[in-house]
């Protein structure tokens, strides 16, 4: 459950697979958050990380062959917490991101909510 405040926490969603993006959006909204996105490609996700107000983010690592690391770097620069959602293991990630929160696909919606409650 989001931290109590007058406005719900906004979660930036970056996922390129349409069905997974819809499921992720539904999970986030049902948990009481506001979904920002989902954004399905690196360019629009990066632009959203700069332009869209958000309190946290969920980033799929592989966006149709491109990696979402520039989005993660922008969010980190702005002090916005994020977690990676991916079928890849931590060993395939750049070293600077290996310590970041990561949830393996397929994920359990309960785990997404639990992680968001920690960071958002």
N, C-alpha and C positions, 0 to 999 in steps of 0.2 A: 504494500500500500504506500503511495507517495507520502512524503513528509507533509504534515499539515500546513497549509497556507491558504490564502484567499484564491490563488490561481494554481491550477494543476501544473505539474512539472512537464516540460516539453522535451520529448525524446526524438532526436534526429535518427532516422532509419535509413540505412544504406544496404540494399540487397538487390541483386540483379535478376534473380529468378522470380518471375511474376507470382507464382503460387506461394512460394516461401515469403515473399514480400507482403502479400495479403494476410497470410497467417501471422506473421510477425506484428503487423499493424494491429490486427485484431487482438492479439495477446496483450500488447501494450495498452490499447484503449480499454480493454476489459479490466486491466489492473488499475485503472484510474488515471493514467497518464494521457497526455496529448501527443499524438503521433505527428511528427514533422517529416513528411515524405510518405512513402519511401522513395528514395532516389535510386535509380537503377544503373547509372553510369558514372564514371570517375569525374567527368567534367561538371555535371550538374550537382553531384555530391560535394565536390570541392567548393563550388559556388555557394551551395546551401550552408556549408560549414562556416563560410565567411559572412553570409547575408542573413541567415535565419537565426532568430533567437532560440537557443536551446539550453537545457540544463544538463543533458547527458546525451550519449549517442551509442547506437549499436551498429557496428560496421562489419559487413561481410568482407573478407579479405580479397577474394577474387571476384572482380567485376568484369565479366566477359573477357577474361584474359589480362586485364589490368589490375594492379594492386591498389588497395585503398589507403596505403601508407601516407600519401600526401594529405589526405583528409585527416588521418590520425595526428599527423604533425601539426596541422593547423588548429585542431581542437586542443591539443596539448599546449600550444603556444598561447591559446586563449584561456587556459585553465579549466577546460570543459572535460569532465571525465567521460571515458568511453570503454566499451568492451568489444572485443572481436568475436565474430560468429563465423566459424569456418570448419570445413572438413579437413583442413591441414593441421599437422602437428606443430607445436611450438618450435621444433628444430628447423622447420622450413622458413621461419620468420627471421627478419633482420634482428640481430642481437639486441638492438635498443628497444624492440617491442616484445621480446620474449617474456619479460616480467609482467606484461599487461594482462588484465583480465581477459580470458578467452573461454568461450563456450563452444564445444564441438557440435557439429551438425551430425545427425539430426539432434535437435535440442528438445528438452522438456520445457513447456511453457512455465512451469513452476520455477525452474532454474532461472529463466529470463527475469521473472518478476523478483525473485530473491536477489539477483545481482543488481537489478535496477534500484531496488529498495536500498541497497548498500551505497550506490554511487550518485543517485539523483537527488 
